[in-house]
Amino acid sequence: MYDVIATTQFSAAHRLKYLDGKFENLHGHNWTATVTVSSREVNAMGVGIDFIVLKKETESLLSKLDYQTINDIPPFDKQNPSAENIARWVFKELSLKLNMDDVKVKQVEIREMPDCGAVYYE
């Protein structure tokens, strides 16, 4: 197995609604997204998935959040835009675009700051 990793950044604001009905204050982050894709084999060029393709698809998806208030963007208009939920959303959306017989999105890590974040995988 091979793991191919691409990291990109985006800037966005969010606020979290707590179970008691209170909202955390709106605040922003310079987020980091790291996507890991697994491949059983490499192709004739010697790669599992081209870094350029992986980064382009990741950046295209995250452009929906970049310089936005994430709470205004579906599905986060209905669910908390936590790092966990964002990681799952990125995983699911990229899986639809990138998964093939021998190539699968393995995990997505979303960091709000360098020292805290969440990872989603299946």
Legacy VTK file of the C-alpha trace (Angstrom):
# vtk DataFile Version 3.0
C-alpha trace
ASCII
DATASET POLYDATA
POINTS 122 float
0.000 0.000 0.000
1.035 3.569 -0.669
-0.213 6.704 1.061
-0.195 9.983 -0.843
-0.582 13.121 1.273
-1.472 16.689 0.330
-1.891 19.644 2.674
-3.585 22.930 1.931
-4.882 25.908 3.892
-7.992 28.042 3.984
-9.186 30.933 6.132
-12.696 30.964 7.527
-14.799 31.921 10.525
-17.185 29.739 12.523
-19.147 29.542 15.722
-20.400 26.454 17.542
-23.848 26.047 19.046
-23.782 24.265 22.380
-26.486 21.932 23.608
-27.744 24.526 26.081
-28.543 26.830 23.168
-25.623 29.227 23.570
-23.359 30.104 20.684
-19.630 30.400 20.959
-18.551 33.797 19.671
-17.841 34.054 15.966
-14.104 33.691 15.403
-11.754 32.845 12.572
-8.919 30.453 11.908
-6.268 29.821 9.325
-7.272 26.188 8.893
-5.063 23.402 7.563
-6.446 20.382 5.726
-4.324 17.285 5.197
-5.781 14.596 2.949
-4.319 11.107 2.788
-5.198 8.849 -0.135
-4.203 5.159 -0.216
-3.305 3.230 -3.313
-2.624 -0.490 -3.629
-0.296 -0.006 -6.559
1.363 2.757 -8.507
0.560 3.492 -12.137
2.957 3.466 -15.107
4.238 6.890 -14.028
5.059 5.445 -10.596
2.393 7.300 -8.583
-0.733 6.212 -6.727
-2.488 9.504 -7.453
-0.967 12.636 -8.885
-0.262 15.233 -6.178
-1.556 17.920 -8.536
-4.928 16.166 -8.903
-5.232 15.550 -5.161
-4.347 19.123 -4.247
-6.569 20.600 -6.995
-9.624 18.612 -5.871
-8.984 19.454 -2.214
-8.518 23.160 -2.914
-11.593 23.227 -5.151
-13.748 21.772 -2.382
-12.276 23.998 0.336
-12.737 27.103 -1.820
-16.410 26.840 -0.792
-15.316 27.634 2.789
-12.389 29.979 2.143
-12.994 33.517 3.461
-16.534 32.587 4.484
-18.476 32.112 7.683
-18.731 28.331 7.604
-22.081 28.387 9.449
-23.609 29.924 6.303
-22.455 27.096 3.997
-24.456 23.843 3.676
-24.340 21.418 5.411
-22.955 23.584 8.223
-26.009 25.818 8.194
-27.696 22.874 9.961
-24.807 21.173 11.799
-22.011 22.559 13.900
-18.928 23.440 11.838
-16.582 21.666 14.225
-13.235 20.394 13.010
-14.690 16.880 13.297
-17.694 17.664 11.101
-15.591 19.529 8.557
-13.139 16.606 8.359
-16.020 14.167 7.727
-17.522 16.451 5.062
-14.188 16.795 3.241
-13.657 13.015 3.452
-17.110 12.226 2.025
-16.968 14.849 -0.742
-13.452 13.925 -1.875
-14.307 10.220 -1.773
-17.043 10.860 -4.339
-14.512 12.466 -6.686
-11.324 10.487 -6.083
-12.184 6.937 -5.056
-11.523 4.290 -7.697
-10.806 0.563 -7.559
-7.233 0.947 -6.290
-7.333 4.507 -4.904
-9.308 5.534 -1.814
-9.402 8.543 0.468
-7.959 7.150 3.706
-8.316 10.078 6.107
-8.747 13.809 6.400
-7.175 15.904 9.136
-8.511 19.388 9.811
-6.589 21.713 12.109
-8.020 24.946 13.442
-4.616 25.852 14.873
-1.241 24.079 14.725
-1.856 22.394 18.065
-5.495 21.283 17.747
-7.658 19.599 15.178
-9.535 16.419 14.274
-9.118 13.437 11.964
-11.886 11.539 10.162
-11.456 8.122 8.554
-13.544 5.032 7.897
LINES 1 123
122 0 1 2 3 4 5 6 7 8 9 10 11 12 13 14 15 16 17 18 19 20 21 22 23 24 25 26 27 28 29 30 31 32 33 34 35 36 37 38 39 40 41 42 43 44 45 46 47 48 49 50 51 52 53 54 55 56 57 58 59 60 61 62 63 64 65 66 67 68 69 70 71 72 73 74 75 76 77 78 79 80 81 82 83 84 85 86 87 88 89 90 91 92 93 94 95 96 97 98 99 100 101 102 103 104 105 106 107 108 109 110 111 112 113 114 115 116 117 118 119 120 121
